[in-house]
Each structure stands twice: as C-alpha cells, then as structure tokens.
Amino acid sequence: MVNLKIDDKKVCVPEGTTILEAARQAGIDIPTLCFLKDINEVGDCRMCIVEVEGRKGFATSCIQTVEEGMVVHTHTQNVLEARHVILDLIISNHDKDCLTCTRSGNCELQDLAIKFNVLDIEFPGEKTVHKRDDKSPAIVRDFNKCILCRRCVATCKKIQQIGSIDCINRGFESCISTTYDHSLNDVDCTYCGQCIESCPTGALHEKENINDVWAKLKDPDTYVVVQTAPSIRVALGEEFGMEIGTNVTGKMIAALKRLGFDKVFDTNTGADFTIMEEATELVKRLRNNDNLPMTTSCCPAWVKYTEMFYPENIPHLSSCKSPHQMLGAVIKSYFADKNHIDPSKIYVVSVMPCIAKKYERQREELKVNGISDVDAVITTRELARMIKQANIDFPMLEAEEFDNPMGEATGAGAIFGTTGGVMEAALRAAYELMTGDELKKLEFEEVRGEKGIKKATIKIGDKDVRVAVAHGLGNAKIIMEEIKSGKADYQFVEVMACPGGCIMGGGQPIKNSKTRATVDVRRKRAEAMYSIDERSTIRKSQDNPILKAIYKEYIGQPGEHRAHELLHTHYEKKEKYNIF
C-alpha cells in the first residue's frame, strides 16, 4: 500500500493506483475529458492536471501513479487557471451550437464550461472545418464538435478491435477520420455505436428517425404500431433522473400510448418467437451434426462483423431473424389478417437499445413479399426525447399494460437484453425439445456474468453440448479465431457486439466518464433484467400461450415452411470497404 496526501487529506491506496483514482477514492473530484477508465488513459487533454510538491510543472493525474509520501494539490490557483486556459483552447475550435445539439445537457465539455465559468473565448483564432458524414444508416459524424480526445478511437480499437476510425494528420490539421476520409457507410464499421457511448460531446450520434415517426403518428391513414426491446425498460428511466437499472415498463407503456401509437407491443414476444425457431434449429443441427457451431444472429452488428471479417462462418449463423424483425413480420401478417388491416398501411416502429438495428431494418433480406418487417427504429435516447417533446411527466405516469395479442411474453424473452441471455433462453427450450422432459432448474449460471468470454458444457439428456458466450467484438474475435484454427469444438455460440449485451447498446443513455468509472452500470441494468425473469409467471418461451395459439392458427410448426417464410432469412459476404 502507498500513503500520500491529497488536498491535506491522508490517503492509502494500492501501489500502481493513479492520482486520479486515489483522489476519487478519497471523495476528491478532479475534472477529466479524454479519460475513459480501462479504455483511454493517455492524458491527452490535460484537464486533470494537479500539482505535486517538489516537482516542476503539472502532473497529469489520470496517468501519474502515486508514490509513498507524495503530496498532491488538486485545486490551487495555478491549477485552476491552467485548466481554464486548456478548456478555452479546446472550446475555441468547437462548433458551439449547443441549443440544437443532441448532447446538450449531457455533454462533458458543456459541463466543464459551466463549471469553470467559461463565458468568453480568449483565443478565438482560426477554426478547422470538417464535412458532416451522415451517409451511414446509423451513425452521424460531426467532427466540428470533435475535441480530439480519442475516446472513440480507443473504444473501436481496444474494445471492439476493428479500428474503423483513427487520428490522422498532425498539428492544426489533426482529426479523427476513416480510411481515406470516407463515410462510415463505406468502411468496415459494424454500427455497434460504442463510439457514440464513449464520445464526450455531440461529435458522434445516432441518425435520428424521430421526425419520421411523428409524421406517421399524425397521418390518419397509417396504423402505427410500436414495439419495445427488453433492455429499454431498465434504462429509459435514467433519461428522467431515475436510478440506474430502474424497471419502468409500465410507465414506458403509458408514455407510448400518450404519444399516440395505435398499439404498444412487447419485443419480448418476438424474443419468444426467436427462441422457438432458434432452439428448433439448434436441435436439428445437433442431431444432424450440421454446420456446428451454430452462432446466434440476434445482434445485427455481430452479423455484419461476420459477413465482413469471417464470411466462412456465415453457414454457421442461425437463419433466424432478430426478435424485433420477427415480431414485425408477425404484425404485418398474422395481426394484419386478424384485424383486416392492409399490411402496407401498418407502420412498425421498434424502440431499440442498438443503433445497428437502424441498419438491420433496411436490409433487403429481411423483407417479406417486398414489405419491410420494421419501418423505423428509434433508440432509447430518441424515445426519451419524444416523451420530452410531448411534455409528458414521465416519472409521474401510472403504469399501464402492453396491448394484446403481442403483449404477453416470458422471462426467457426478457433476459435477451443481457449477455448470455439468448443462450440461456435457447437452452431452456432446447433441453425440453431434445429430451421431452420438463426442465426443473431454469437458471444456467454458467453463461451468466460479466466475464468477456464464458465457456461451459451443458448436459442435455445424454448429450454434452459445448457452448461459448462472448460480448464485445474483441472477445468475439478470440472465439472466432479459436474456431477457425480448430482449437475449439463448440456447438452453440452466442455473440453480442456490445460489452454487456443490449443493456449497454449504442442507443442506450450515455453515461459520463466519471459515472462509468465509479458505478457498475452494466451490473445494475443486468440485475434488473434477471429480476424481470425471476418474477415472470411464465419463464420458458415454449410455454407462451400467445405463441402456441399463433403457431397453431397461422404459422404451423417451428422451423417449417411458413415459419421460414416469415421468421428466417439469409446472409452473404460483404466487402469491408466500398471506396474503390
């Protein structure tokens, strides 16, 4: 242990601790901007400078480790003045349209400007001007708001191990860009959106579809249906000041009904459809020893990653559509027929934690008879903005229920939102399909938890099924290389592109670097998801009475012809770059 003083406060921390970490443990706040714990710890912005007695100049607290007897001062006049100058220089080259920025009110640069009372720019000087990249179906790059913190670069390289973006040029010409400065639409981006979650400003944000949805809600000739993914309900409340991980299902439904949607359905029902199809597919592959391991296909960023980086694995992808696409297909077929509504008049809106879903819903492979399963995707953040635009007092709403028939779902559908959830839900169904016996213990702890890669052997009857779960594309790469090299013999693999799964998706509420460093956001949201499962009356997809009725009345058996027409798709190799 190392003993030191920070602002006259005695502190004792483990060797290797940075001054920043030591200060936070002592309840002392040091401002940061480029720092992102375990991701970007480079000391570029210098906002976290402090004075250390006996040393010339300032120490960068996010990278400077503590030493025995060290005496640190974090808020001297010299430090405060230096931080003010640093902040002024950063803001001088920043596009200051805060009133119209999507990050206004949740911008780390804006917060620091207020904290340091930056009212006038002392160093206006020359500004760099960058073109806005909005060609991608999911991500908008506005690098006139970029502060060169490199958090997005570090996330893409270190966590996702793709490296779609990097810092190019030098000095005043430095900027974050792609290969040959092309659009994200034309390079090897998977649209996972983790760069957005890392960005401290509005330089990166999702391509908004709010106006499209408002227009359809106002159109009397359009029947507008909305569905909500499982992880939305444990994150949406954070946009209204509620505790991280609060389950706001009932309030969310009430808000959606007040916004004017004709029906409010639960994507968890779509997740139950996915499990019935995916478990059936898995059992068939296991029995025939065909294209194993089967890998999940619920995550569109993972699917695109496979198509670009591991096209040889495409036959191993489950042919199942993702839950919201399945439910969209059922809405525009079964629901439309039952209610005598022209499918072309139905507009399906999916509220998703994932910006890659914006890309997914546009894929030609996901249309049925030329009709898109889903017409618009909005993120958790976009839904929050719509609720605020409608002047709805969200915390004060009384809980309401999903509409029938696609409002009844199981606990298995709920856990889709967290890493290992798809695997666990599928195993609950596959076990009973393979053995014909009732599964007594529903929890598969082997595939739960925050570990980046989880491996297990699951006993299903007399068969040992080897499974793996990976979250974050960097971890997925490890699994794929194991399979490619023949070092692993898995039979079922779940991959989610975002670390933690959908609960930490690129469309979820953005947390600043301090919150990410000091609060286990992932754990809080995951616990809320598992709690929904535990409290559910029905916890296995195959026991959902709505699904049973729809299969009997309309679809037929899982995995058969009609099911494949509506609920399955195909994938194909994609080039990494479309720039030549």
C-alpha positions as CSV (number, residue, x, y, z in Angstrom):
1,M,0.0,0.0,0.0
2,V,1.1,3.6,-0.7
3,N,0.5,6.5,1.7
4,L,0.1,10.1,0.4
5,K,-1.8,13.3,0.9
6,I,-4.2,14.8,-1.5
7,D,-5.5,18.3,-0.6
8,D,-4.3,17.7,3.0
9,K,-6.3,14.5,3.2
10,K,-4.4,11.3,4.1
11,V,-5.0,8.6,1.5
12,C,-3.8,5.0,1.4
13,V,-4.2,3.1,-1.9
14,P,-2.6,0.1,-3.6
15,E,0.6,0.5,-5.5
16,G,0.0,1.4,-9.2
17,T,-3.0,3.5,-8.4
18,T,-3.2,6.7,-10.4
19,I,-3.5,10.1,-8.6
20,L,-7.0,10.4,-10.3
21,E,-8.2,7.1,-8.9
22,A,-6.7,7.9,-5.4
23,A,-8.5,11.2,-5.4
24,R,-11.8,9.7,-6.3
25,Q,-11.4,7.1,-3.6
26,A,-10.9,10.0,-1.2
27,G,-14.0,11.8,-2.5
28,I,-12.0,14.5,-4.2
29,D,-13.2,15.4,-7.7
30,I,-10.6,16.1,-10.5
31,P,-12.1,17.0,-13.8
32,T,-11.4,14.8,-16.9
33,L,-12.2,14.9,-20.5
34,C,-10.2,12.4,-22.5
35,F,-10.0,9.9,-19.7
36,L,-12.2,6.7,-20.0
37,K,-11.3,4.1,-17.5
38,D,-9.7,0.9,-18.9
39,I,-10.2,2.3,-22.4
40,N,-8.5,5.7,-22.9
41,E,-5.9,6.5,-20.3
42,V,-3.4,8.7,-22.3
43,G,-3.5,12.1,-20.7
44,D,-4.1,14.0,-23.9
45,C,-6.5,16.7,-22.8
46,R,-4.6,17.7,-19.6
47,M,-7.8,18.8,-17.8
48,C,-6.9,16.5,-14.9
49,I,-3.5,18.2,-14.1
50,V,-2.5,18.6,-10.5
51,E,0.5,20.0,-8.6
52,V,2.8,17.6,-6.8
53,E,5.1,19.1,-4.1
54,G,8.8,19.0,-5.1
55,R,8.1,18.7,-8.8
56,K,8.2,21.3,-11.6
57,G,5.2,21.8,-13.7
58,F,2.0,19.9,-13.5
59,A,1.3,16.2,-13.2
60,T,-1.3,14.5,-15.4
61,S,-3.3,12.7,-12.7
62,C,-5.0,10.1,-15.0
63,I,-1.6,8.5,-15.9
64,Q,0.6,9.6,-13.0
65,T,0.8,6.8,-10.4
66,V,1.1,7.5,-6.7
67,E,4.3,7.4,-4.7
68,E,5.0,7.0,-1.0
69,G,4.8,10.3,0.8
70,M,3.5,12.2,-2.3
71,V,1.7,15.5,-1.5
72,V,-0.8,16.4,-4.1
73,H,-2.8,19.7,-4.6
74,T,-5.7,19.5,-7.0
75,H,-7.3,22.9,-6.8
76,T,-4.5,25.5,-6.4
77,Q,-4.9,28.8,-8.2
78,N,-2.2,27.8,-10.7
79,V,-4.0,24.5,-11.4
80,L,-7.4,26.2,-11.9
81,E,-6.0,28.9,-14.2
82,A,-4.2,26.3,-16.3
83,R,-7.4,24.2,-16.6
84,H,-9.3,27.3,-17.6
85,V,-6.8,28.1,-20.4
86,I,-6.8,24.4,-21.6
87,L,-10.6,24.5,-21.7
88,D,-10.7,27.8,-23.5
89,L,-8.4,26.5,-26.2
90,I,-10.5,23.3,-26.7
91,I,-13.7,25.3,-26.9
92,S,-12.2,27.8,-29.3
93,N,-12.1,25.2,-32.0
94,H,-15.5,23.7,-31.2
95,D,-18.8,24.2,-33.0
96,K,-20.8,26.0,-30.3
97,D,-24.4,25.3,-31.4
98,C,-25.3,23.8,-28.0
99,L,-29.0,24.8,-28.3
100,T,-29.5,22.4,-31.3
101,C,-27.1,19.7,-30.3
102,T,-28.4,16.3,-29.3
103,R,-26.0,16.1,-26.4
104,S,-27.0,19.5,-24.8
105,G,-27.5,18.8,-21.1
106,N,-25.4,15.6,-21.3
107,C,-22.2,16.9,-22.7
108,E,-19.0,16.6,-20.7
109,L,-17.4,19.7,-22.5
110,Q,-20.5,21.8,-21.8
111,D,-20.5,20.7,-18.1
112,L,-16.9,21.7,-17.7
113,A,-17.5,25.1,-19.4
114,I,-20.3,25.8,-16.9
115,K,-18.1,24.6,-14.0
116,F,-15.2,26.8,-15.0
117,N,-17.5,29.7,-15.9
118,V,-16.2,30.0,-19.5
119,L,-18.2,32.9,-20.8
120,D,-16.0,34.3,-23.4
121,I,-13.4,32.7,-25.7
122,E,-10.0,34.3,-25.1
123,F,-8.3,32.6,-28.0
124,P,-10.9,32.6,-30.9
125,G,-8.2,32.2,-33.6
126,E,-8.7,30.1,-36.8
127,K,-11.1,27.1,-36.8
128,T,-10.9,23.8,-38.6
129,V,-14.0,22.9,-40.6
130,H,-15.0,19.4,-41.4
131,K,-17.7,17.9,-43.6
132,R,-20.6,16.2,-41.8
133,D,-20.9,12.5,-42.5
134,D,-24.5,11.3,-42.4
135,K,-24.3,8.7,-45.2
136,S,-24.4,5.8,-42.7
137,P,-27.9,4.4,-41.9
138,A,-27.0,4.5,-38.2
139,I,-24.2,7.0,-37.2
140,V,-23.7,10.7,-37.9
141,R,-20.2,12.1,-37.6
142,D,-20.0,15.8,-37.0
143,F,-16.3,16.4,-36.2
144,N,-16.8,20.1,-36.0
145,K,-17.7,19.1,-32.4
146,C,-14.8,16.8,-32.0
147,I,-12.2,17.7,-29.3
148,L,-9.7,15.0,-30.3
149,C,-10.0,13.2,-27.1
150,R,-9.6,9.9,-29.0
151,R,-12.1,8.0,-26.8
152,C,-13.9,6.8,-29.8
153,V,-10.7,5.6,-31.4
154,A,-9.7,3.7,-28.3
155,T,-13.1,2.1,-28.0
156,C,-13.1,0.9,-31.6
157,K,-9.5,-0.4,-31.4
158,K,-9.2,-1.7,-27.9
159,I,-12.6,-3.0,-27.1
160,Q,-14.1,-3.9,-30.5
161,Q,-10.7,-4.5,-32.2
162,I,-11.9,-3.1,-35.5
163,G,-10.2,0.3,-35.9
164,S,-12.7,1.8,-38.3
165,I,-11.5,5.3,-37.2
166,D,-8.2,6.8,-36.1
167,C,-6.5,10.1,-35.7
168,I,-4.9,11.4,-38.9
169,N,-2.7,14.3,-39.9
170,R,-0.7,16.5,-37.5
171,G,-1.0,19.7,-35.6
172,F,-3.8,22.0,-36.6
173,E,-4.9,19.6,-39.3
174,S,-5.3,16.6,-36.9
175,C,-8.7,15.0,-37.0
176,I,-10.5,11.7,-36.4
177,S,-11.3,10.0,-39.6
178,T,-11.7,6.8,-41.5
179,T,-9.7,5.2,-44.3
180,Y,-9.2,7.9,-47.0
181,D,-11.7,10.0,-45.0
182,H,-14.6,8.1,-46.4
183,S,-18.0,7.7,-44.8
184,L,-18.5,5.2,-42.1
185,N,-21.0,3.7,-44.5
186,D,-18.1,2.7,-46.8
187,V,-15.6,1.3,-44.4
188,D,-15.5,-1.7,-42.0
189,C,-17.9,-0.2,-39.4
190,T,-20.4,-2.6,-37.8
191,Y,-22.6,0.2,-36.5
192,C,-22.3,-1.1,-32.9
193,G,-22.4,2.5,-31.7
194,Q,-19.9,2.1,-28.9
195,C,-18.1,5.1,-30.2
196,I,-21.2,7.2,-29.5
197,E,-21.3,5.9,-26.0
198,S,-17.7,6.9,-25.5
199,C,-17.9,10.4,-27.1
200,P,-18.0,13.2,-24.5
201,T,-19.6,15.7,-27.0
202,G,-22.0,15.6,-29.9
203,A,-19.4,14.7,-32.5
204,L,-21.0,11.2,-32.8
205,H,-24.6,10.5,-32.5
206,E,-27.3,8.2,-34.0
207,K,-29.1,9.1,-37.2
208,E,-32.4,10.3,-35.8
209,N,-35.8,8.9,-37.0
210,I,-38.0,10.9,-34.6
211,N,-39.4,13.2,-37.3
212,D,-40.4,10.2,-39.5
213,V,-42.3,8.7,-36.5
214,W,-44.0,11.9,-35.6
215,A,-45.2,12.3,-39.2
216,K,-46.7,8.8,-39.3
217,L,-48.4,9.3,-35.9
218,K,-50.1,12.4,-37.4
219,D,-51.2,10.5,-40.5
220,P,-54.8,9.3,-40.1
221,D,-54.4,6.7,-42.9
222,T,-51.4,5.0,-41.2
223,Y,-51.8,2.4,-38.4
224,V,-48.7,2.9,-36.2
225,V,-47.5,0.0,-34.0
226,V,-44.6,0.3,-31.6
227,Q,-42.6,-2.5,-30.0
228,T,-40.0,-2.1,-27.3
229,A,-36.9,-4.2,-26.7
230,P,-36.3,-5.8,-23.3
231,S,-33.4,-3.6,-22.3
232,I,-35.3,-0.3,-22.9
233,R,-37.4,-0.8,-19.8
234,V,-34.3,-0.9,-17.5
235,A,-32.6,2.1,-19.0
236,L,-35.2,4.6,-20.1
237,G,-35.9,6.0,-16.6
238,E,-32.3,7.2,-16.4
239,E,-33.1,9.8,-19.0
240,F,-35.6,11.3,-16.5
241,G,-33.3,11.2,-13.5
242,M,-34.3,7.8,-12.1
243,E,-31.9,5.4,-10.6
244,I,-29.8,3.3,-12.9
245,G,-31.4,-0.1,-13.6
246,T,-34.9,1.0,-12.6
247,N,-37.6,-1.1,-14.3
248,V,-40.0,1.4,-15.9
249,T,-42.0,-1.0,-18.0
250,G,-45.5,0.3,-17.0
251,K,-44.5,4.0,-17.3
252,M,-42.9,3.4,-20.7
253,I,-46.1,1.8,-22.0
254,A,-48.2,4.6,-20.6
255,A,-45.9,7.2,-22.3
256,L,-46.0,5.4,-25.7
257,K,-49.8,5.3,-25.5
258,R,-49.9,9.0,-24.8
259,L,-47.6,9.6,-27.8
260,G,-50.5,8.3,-29.9
261,F,-49.4,4.8,-31.1
262,D,-52.3,2.6,-32.1
263,K,-50.8,-0.5,-30.5
264,V,-48.0,-1.0,-28.0
265,F,-46.4,-4.4,-28.3
266,D,-43.6,-6.2,-26.5
267,T,-40.5,-7.2,-28.4
268,N,-40.1,-9.9,-25.7
269,T,-42.9,-11.7,-27.5
270,G,-40.6,-11.5,-30.6
271,A,-37.8,-12.9,-28.5
272,D,-40.0,-15.9,-27.6
273,F,-40.6,-16.5,-31.3
274,T,-36.9,-16.3,-31.9
275,I,-36.2,-18.9,-29.2
276,M,-38.8,-21.3,-30.6
277,E,-37.2,-21.0,-34.1
278,E,-33.6,-20.9,-32.9
279,A,-33.9,-23.8,-30.4
280,T,-35.6,-25.9,-33.1
281,E,-32.8,-25.0,-35.5
282,L,-30.1,-25.9,-32.9
283,V,-31.7,-29.2,-32.0
284,K,-31.8,-30.1,-35.7
285,R,-28.2,-29.2,-36.2
286,L,-27.1,-31.1,-33.1
287,R,-28.9,-34.2,-34.3
288,N,-27.5,-34.0,-37.8
289,N,-24.1,-32.7,-36.8
290,D,-24.7,-29.9,-39.4
291,N,-22.9,-26.6,-39.6
292,L,-21.7,-26.6,-36.0
293,P,-21.2,-24.5,-34.0
294,M,-24.4,-22.6,-34.6
295,T,-23.9,-19.0,-33.7
296,T,-26.7,-16.6,-32.8
297,S,-28.0,-14.0,-35.2
298,C,-29.9,-11.6,-32.9
299,C,-27.2,-8.9,-33.0
300,P,-27.0,-7.1,-36.4
301,A,-23.6,-5.6,-35.6
302,W,-22.3,-9.2,-35.0
303,V,-23.9,-10.4,-38.2
304,K,-22.3,-7.6,-40.2
305,Y,-19.0,-8.3,-38.5
306,T,-19.3,-12.0,-39.5
307,E,-20.2,-11.1,-43.1
308,M,-17.1,-8.8,-43.4
309,F,-14.4,-10.5,-41.3
310,Y,-15.4,-14.2,-41.1
311,P,-17.6,-14.9,-44.2
312,E,-16.7,-18.6,-44.0
313,N,-18.8,-18.6,-40.8
314,I,-22.0,-17.4,-42.5
315,P,-23.4,-21.0,-42.8
316,H,-22.9,-21.3,-39.0
317,L,-25.1,-18.2,-38.3
318,S,-28.6,-19.1,-37.2
319,S,-31.0,-18.3,-40.0
320,C,-33.4,-16.7,-37.5
321,K,-34.3,-13.1,-37.8
322,S,-33.8,-11.0,-34.7
323,P,-36.7,-10.6,-32.3
324,H,-38.0,-7.2,-33.4
325,Q,-37.8,-8.3,-37.1
326,M,-39.7,-11.4,-36.3
327,L,-42.4,-9.5,-34.4
328,G,-42.6,-7.0,-37.2
329,A,-43.2,-9.9,-39.7
330,V,-45.9,-11.4,-37.4
331,I,-47.6,-7.9,-37.0
332,K,-47.7,-7.4,-40.8
333,S,-49.1,-10.9,-41.4
334,Y,-51.0,-12.6,-38.6
335,F,-52.1,-9.4,-36.8
336,A,-52.9,-7.6,-40.1
337,D,-55.1,-10.6,-41.2
338,K,-56.8,-10.9,-37.9
339,N,-57.7,-7.3,-37.8
340,H,-58.4,-6.8,-41.5
341,I,-55.7,-4.2,-41.9
342,D,-53.8,-3.7,-45.1
343,P,-50.1,-4.6,-44.2
344,S,-49.0,-1.7,-46.4
345,K,-50.9,0.7,-44.1
346,I,-49.1,-0.6,-41.0
347,Y,-46.1,1.3,-39.8
348,V,-43.9,-0.7,-37.3
349,V,-41.6,1.3,-35.0
350,S,-39.0,-0.5,-32.9
351,V,-37.6,1.1,-29.8
352,M,-34.1,-0.4,-29.6
353,P,-31.0,-0.1,-27.4
354,C,-29.0,-0.6,-30.6
355,I,-28.3,1.7,-33.5
356,A,-27.2,-1.2,-35.7
357,K,-30.9,-2.0,-35.7
358,K,-31.4,1.1,-37.9
359,Y,-29.1,-0.6,-40.5
360,E,-30.7,-4.0,-40.0
361,R,-34.3,-2.9,-40.7
362,Q,-33.2,-1.6,-44.1
363,R,-31.7,-5.0,-45.2
364,E,-33.4,-6.4,-48.3
365,E,-33.0,-9.9,-46.9
366,L,-35.5,-9.0,-44.1
367,K,-38.4,-8.2,-46.3
368,V,-41.4,-10.5,-46.8
369,N,-43.0,-10.1,-50.2
370,G,-41.3,-6.8,-50.7
371,I,-42.6,-5.4,-47.4
372,S,-40.2,-4.4,-44.6
373,D,-40.8,-6.1,-41.3
374,V,-39.9,-2.9,-39.5
375,D,-40.3,0.7,-40.9
376,A,-38.4,2.8,-38.3
377,V,-36.0,2.2,-35.4
378,I,-35.6,4.7,-32.6
379,T,-33.2,4.4,-29.7
380,T,-33.8,4.7,-26.0
381,R,-32.5,8.2,-26.2
382,E,-34.8,9.1,-29.1
383,L,-37.8,7.8,-27.3
384,A,-36.8,9.9,-24.3
385,R,-36.6,13.0,-26.5
386,M,-40.1,12.2,-28.0
387,I,-41.5,12.0,-24.5
388,K,-40.0,15.3,-23.5
389,Q,-41.2,16.9,-26.7
390,A,-44.7,15.8,-25.9
391,N,-44.3,17.4,-22.4
392,I,-45.1,14.1,-20.6
393,D,-44.1,14.0,-17.0
394,F,-42.6,10.5,-17.2
395,P,-41.8,9.8,-13.5
396,M,-45.5,10.7,-12.6
397,L,-47.1,8.3,-15.1
398,E,-49.3,5.5,-13.8
399,A,-48.2,2.1,-15.0
400,E,-50.2,0.5,-18.0
401,E,-50.0,-2.8,-19.7
402,F,-48.9,-3.9,-23.2
403,D,-51.6,-4.4,-25.8
404,N,-52.7,-7.9,-26.8
405,P,-52.0,-10.2,-28.5
406,M,-48.3,-9.4,-28.8
407,G,-48.0,-8.1,-25.3
408,E,-47.6,-11.4,-23.5
409,A,-44.1,-12.6,-23.1
410,T,-41.9,-14.8,-20.9
411,G,-39.0,-14.3,-18.6
412,A,-36.9,-16.0,-21.2
413,G,-37.7,-13.2,-23.6
414,A,-36.7,-10.6,-21.0
415,I,-33.1,-11.8,-20.5
416,F,-32.3,-11.4,-24.2
417,G,-31.2,-7.9,-23.2
418,T,-28.0,-9.1,-21.4
419,T,-25.0,-11.1,-22.3
420,G,-25.7,-14.8,-22.0
421,G,-29.5,-14.2,-22.1
422,V,-30.1,-15.5,-25.6
423,M,-28.0,-18.6,-24.8
424,E,-29.9,-19.3,-21.6
425,A,-33.3,-18.8,-23.1
426,A,-32.4,-21.1,-26.0
427,L,-31.1,-23.8,-23.7
428,R,-34.4,-23.7,-21.7
429,A,-36.2,-24.6,-24.9
430,A,-33.6,-26.9,-26.5
431,Y,-33.4,-29.1,-23.4
432,E,-37.1,-29.9,-23.5
433,L,-37.2,-30.2,-27.3
434,M,-34.3,-32.7,-27.2
435,T,-35.3,-34.7,-24.2
436,G,-39.0,-34.4,-24.0
437,D,-38.6,-33.9,-20.2
438,E,-39.5,-30.8,-18.2
439,L,-36.6,-28.6,-17.3
440,K,-36.7,-28.2,-13.5
441,K,-33.9,-25.7,-12.9
442,L,-34.2,-22.9,-15.4
443,E,-31.1,-20.9,-14.5
444,F,-27.9,-21.6,-16.4
445,E,-25.4,-19.7,-14.2
446,E,-22.6,-21.0,-16.4
447,V,-23.4,-18.4,-19.1
448,R,-24.2,-15.5,-16.8
449,G,-21.9,-12.8,-15.5
450,E,-19.7,-10.0,-16.8
451,K,-16.7,-12.1,-17.9
452,G,-15.9,-11.3,-21.5
453,I,-15.9,-14.9,-22.6
454,K,-17.8,-17.6,-20.9
455,K,-17.5,-21.3,-21.7
456,A,-19.4,-24.3,-20.4
457,T,-20.5,-27.8,-21.2
458,I,-24.3,-28.2,-20.8
459,K,-25.8,-31.7,-20.2
460,I,-28.9,-32.1,-22.3
461,G,-30.1,-35.7,-21.8
462,D,-27.2,-37.9,-22.7
463,K,-25.5,-35.3,-24.8
464,D,-22.8,-32.8,-23.8
465,V,-23.3,-29.5,-25.5
466,R,-20.3,-27.2,-25.5
467,V,-21.2,-23.6,-25.5
468,A,-19.5,-20.2,-25.5
469,V,-20.7,-16.7,-24.9
470,A,-18.8,-13.6,-26.0
471,H,-19.7,-9.9,-25.6
472,G,-17.8,-7.1,-27.3
473,L,-16.4,-7.8,-30.7
474,G,-12.8,-8.0,-29.4
475,N,-13.9,-11.1,-27.4
476,A,-15.9,-12.4,-30.4
477,K,-12.7,-12.3,-32.4
478,I,-11.0,-14.5,-29.9
479,I,-13.8,-17.1,-30.2
480,M,-13.8,-16.9,-34.0
481,E,-10.1,-17.4,-34.2
482,E,-10.3,-20.4,-31.9
483,I,-12.9,-22.0,-34.1
484,K,-11.0,-21.1,-37.3
485,S,-7.8,-22.7,-36.0
486,G,-9.6,-25.8,-34.8
487,K,-8.6,-25.2,-31.2
488,A,-12.2,-25.1,-30.0
489,D,-15.0,-27.5,-30.6
490,Y,-18.1,-25.5,-29.6
491,Q,-21.6,-26.5,-30.7
492,F,-23.5,-23.3,-29.8
493,V,-22.1,-19.8,-29.6
494,E,-23.8,-16.5,-28.5
495,V,-22.2,-13.2,-29.5
496,M,-23.3,-9.7,-28.7
497,A,-21.3,-6.8,-30.2
498,C,-21.7,-4.5,-27.2
499,P,-19.8,-5.2,-24.0
500,G,-22.5,-6.4,-21.6
501,G,-25.0,-7.0,-24.3
502,C,-28.0,-4.9,-25.3
503,I,-28.3,-3.3,-21.9
504,M,-25.1,-1.4,-22.9
505,G,-26.1,-0.9,-26.5
506,G,-25.0,2.1,-28.6
507,G,-28.5,3.6,-28.3
508,Q,-28.8,3.5,-24.5
509,P,-28.5,6.5,-22.1
510,I,-24.9,7.9,-22.3
511,K,-23.0,8.0,-19.0
512,N,-20.1,10.4,-18.5
513,S,-16.6,9.1,-17.8
514,K,-16.9,9.6,-14.0
515,T,-20.1,7.6,-13.8
516,R,-18.6,4.8,-15.9
517,A,-15.5,4.7,-13.7
518,T,-17.4,4.7,-10.4
519,V,-20.7,3.0,-11.0
520,D,-21.2,-0.5,-12.3
521,V,-23.9,0.5,-14.8
522,R,-23.8,-2.9,-16.6
523,R,-24.4,-4.9,-13.4
524,K,-27.3,-2.7,-12.3
525,R,-29.1,-3.0,-15.6
526,A,-28.4,-6.7,-15.8
527,E,-29.8,-7.4,-12.4
528,A,-33.0,-5.6,-13.4
529,M,-33.3,-7.9,-16.4
530,Y,-32.8,-11.0,-14.4
531,S,-35.3,-9.7,-11.8
532,I,-38.0,-9.4,-14.5
533,D,-37.3,-13.1,-15.5
534,E,-37.5,-14.3,-11.9
535,R,-40.8,-12.5,-11.3
536,S,-42.4,-13.7,-14.5
537,T,-45.3,-16.2,-14.3
538,I,-44.0,-17.9,-17.4
539,R,-40.3,-18.3,-17.9
540,K,-39.9,-20.6,-20.9
541,S,-40.7,-19.4,-24.4
542,Q,-42.3,-22.7,-25.4
543,D,-44.9,-22.1,-22.6
544,N,-46.1,-18.7,-24.0
545,P,-49.8,-19.3,-24.8
546,I,-49.9,-16.5,-27.4
547,L,-47.1,-18.2,-29.4
548,K,-48.9,-21.6,-29.1
549,A,-52.0,-20.0,-30.5
550,I,-50.3,-18.2,-33.4
551,Y,-48.3,-21.3,-34.4
552,K,-51.4,-23.5,-34.3
553,E,-53.6,-21.0,-36.1
554,Y,-51.3,-19.3,-38.6
555,I,-47.6,-20.4,-38.8
556,G,-47.6,-24.1,-38.2
557,Q,-44.7,-25.8,-36.5
558,P,-41.5,-24.0,-35.7
559,G,-38.9,-24.5,-38.4
560,E,-41.3,-25.5,-41.0
561,H,-42.2,-23.8,-44.4
562,R,-44.4,-20.9,-43.2
563,A,-42.1,-20.2,-40.3
564,H,-39.2,-20.0,-42.7
565,E,-41.1,-17.6,-44.9
566,L,-41.9,-15.2,-42.1
567,L,-39.2,-15.6,-39.4
568,H,-36.0,-16.7,-41.1
569,T,-33.5,-15.0,-43.5
570,H,-30.1,-15.5,-45.1
571,Y,-26.8,-13.7,-45.0
572,E,-23.9,-13.2,-47.5
573,K,-20.3,-12.0,-47.7
574,K,-19.8,-8.2,-47.5
575,E,-16.8,-6.3,-48.5
576,K,-15.0,-4.4,-45.7
577,Y,-14.5,-1.3,-47.9
578,N,-16.7,0.2,-50.6
579,I,-14.3,3.0,-51.6
580,F,-12.6,1.8,-54.7
